[in-house]
Every structure is written in C-alpha cells, then in structure tokens.
C-alpha cells in the first residue's frame, strides 16, 4: 500500500491551500484500495483537521511513515525528511537564487523531487496548477485598484467572500465606465482573467479595433503569443520556434500602451524573453496605462517596473513615473501595480478543490504504479541527483 502524506505548510507566511480536499481523500480511499492518505495536523490550512477526520482520514502530528509527501509551497530545508519523495512547487526550475539552499539540501538528503510546475503533457502543456484562480483573483484585484484610483466604481476584497460563487454575486449590478483593458497570455492565468471579464460584462474586441476605435462601453483585447511577439528578422511568429529561440523575437506590445487603461498580465516569462514595454516607454507621456495587475509576477520581468512582491493584505503599490521608486498607490504621479505571489490564497477552498481534481485525474494513478512519462518529465531530483532533463541546473545546484 502507498502511504501519501499531506504535509502542513512550513513556509512563512503559511499558505492555506492544500493538494487534496477532505472529500477528495475520501474518494481516493473508496476508489483506490492500495492508497492511504494521512494528513499532518495544521492550524493554517483552509480545511480544518476536523473536516478531514469527519471524512475518515487519519490526522497525525507527523507523517514520517509516508513514502510520498504532498505540499504546496517550498518546504523549509530544516523540515525536509531524508529519502522521501516530495511533490511541491520548488521554484528552482529557473535557477531562482533564493531557493538555491533548498535545492542543495534536497540533494544532500537524497530526496526525490517531483515539481508540480514540471508536470506536463507530451506537447509541453502544463497539467496542474493554481493559475486559473490566480487569474480570477488577479483580475478582480486589478479592476478593484482601478476603481479606487478613479472613484468610478467600487469592488470589495476577494477575501471578504466565502467562495467563488459568492464572489460572482458581487458583480451583479456592477456598472463600469468606458475603459480599455489589455489581457495578455494564453494559459490558465489568462483563462481565469477572461472569466472575470465575461462575468463583469466587458466586451471583447479585436486588436485592430482596440487600437483604432473608441467605445462607449468597457472593452478588453486578448493578446496571445502571436499578438505580442514577432521575429526580429522578418516579423513572423511561430509558437514552437518562439519557445525554442525566444532571443530571436522582439515584443510588439508598444502600440497598446497608448490605448490601455488597465493591463492584466498573464504571460509566461523567463529572462530570455523581452519585456512587454521598456522603461523609456513607461516614462513617456503617451504611456496611458494606470493600473497593472502583474498576475504571473516576475520581478523586473515581463513588466519591467515590477519592484517585487506585494501582499494579500496590501496588494497594490505605486511606481513613480519619473524616479521608478515605489510609492503609495493611487497617486497622480505613479502607476499602480499589483504583484501578489499567492493570489489563490484568497479563494483557497475553491483553488484547492480545482488543484486536487487535476492531481487525481492526471497524476495519482501514475504515482501509485511507480512512474510514467509524465512523472519522469517532472522529476527534477531522483534520490538527491539531478535527472538528465534538469542537468542544466548542475552549476546552480552545486555552486557556492
């Protein structure tokens, strides 16, 4: 029998999401006789220990006897248990400097790491993640910030509602001014953003019309890869070529900064990709954007004025148009930015339920039978050693 432990989140501040809900654990016990889920007691989780116990799931102080351990965020290195198989978001795939000590500790403790971010279908599409609810909350927060800046409408905080269904009810009767919103990206984050655009009754328009027409009602444009990037040599776009040779592309978002009031950014970014706009464009008087929700949230990334994380408690800060220094939000001399790294925590039960469904559907069976091509692609470490797929991290993992 495979024992799977749901670990309590050790990173501070503690994440309140979980990989499997009580109802999902109950379903697994009923439908997979060779699997037992054990839950590590936690006061921070969005589902109470009592809810798991009522679902017939054992709750314990420690889960050392489990072979596979499921978390959400990075596990503090002092809490890692040697020799175990872990699944969590390690945030090491891009050689993130702040998690280098974590990677080294996992190697020393001969841990097998299966990173959720790296669970992909054969064509590279990610299987699992919280991106949809990040898009939901991020879009809401971006709209909320613009309403506060302009005084034209009012939205409350997502954390004030119990769940997603209640959030939807807060949009009934919402009257928005005429404004233009640019939505970037094509993954789960963007799908969550589009859900909010539609729930708020905002009309989608084509890129040409967005750039060349004015509207008497709120509109948005959805910009995907081919709308945002083009080859430097001939102006074309090919998705596969772009992902293999991003350095050969330039960004073509510039015309949109002159027509956009709100930017809801959901593009995947790494350091080989150009930003959506330059610092010079940001400082220019023609830069019309007043509110940026950088939902994918890379510091100095696709949004080059992202100065670092904001928090759920204080999600918005300003960036001075001239000095580029961080300011209070809603000043006439600044642009407002939202850069929260744990947006789904504002709808934790819904986000956890969605995440667990994908985990059961695409990953659980492979875990139970001991592996698959999907599991192999996501295995960064095997008993403390980098797998071939992630050998490019050797210097990062072993360096000083």
VENHUBEL-V737650 format. One record per run of one state. SS is the DSSP state (a for helix, b for strand, c for the rest). FROM is the first residue (numbers start at 0). TO is the last residue. If there is no record, write none. Layout:
<<SS,FROM,TO> <SS,FROM,TO>>
This chain:
<<c,0,0> <b,1,5> <c,6,20> <a,21,30> <c,31,33> <b,34,39> <c,40,47> <a,48,53> <c,54,56> <b,57,59> <c,60,66> <b,67,69> <c,70,75> <a,76,78> <c,79,83> <b,84,87> <c,88,95> <a,96,107> <c,108,110> <b,111,114> <a,115,117> <c,118,118> <b,119,119> <c,120,124> <b,125,125> <c,126,129> <a,130,149> <c,150,156> <a,157,159> <c,160,162> <a,163,168> <c,169,178> <b,179,183> <c,184,186> <a,187,198> <c,199,201> <b,202,203> <c,204,205> <a,206,211> <c,212,217> <b,218,222> <c,223,223> <a,224,227> <b,228,230> <c,231,237> <a,238,243> <c,244,244> <a,245,247> <b,248,250> <c,251,252> <a,253,256> <c,257,260> <b,261,264> <c,265,277> <a,278,282> <c,283,289> <b,290,293> <c,294,308> <b,309,309> <c,310,314> <b,315,319> <c,320,324> <b,325,326> <c,327,332> <b,333,337> <c,338,338> <b,339,339> <c,340,341> <a,342,367> <c,368,371> <a,372,377> <b,378,381> <c,382,383> <b,384,385> <c,386,386> <a,387,397> <c,398,399>>
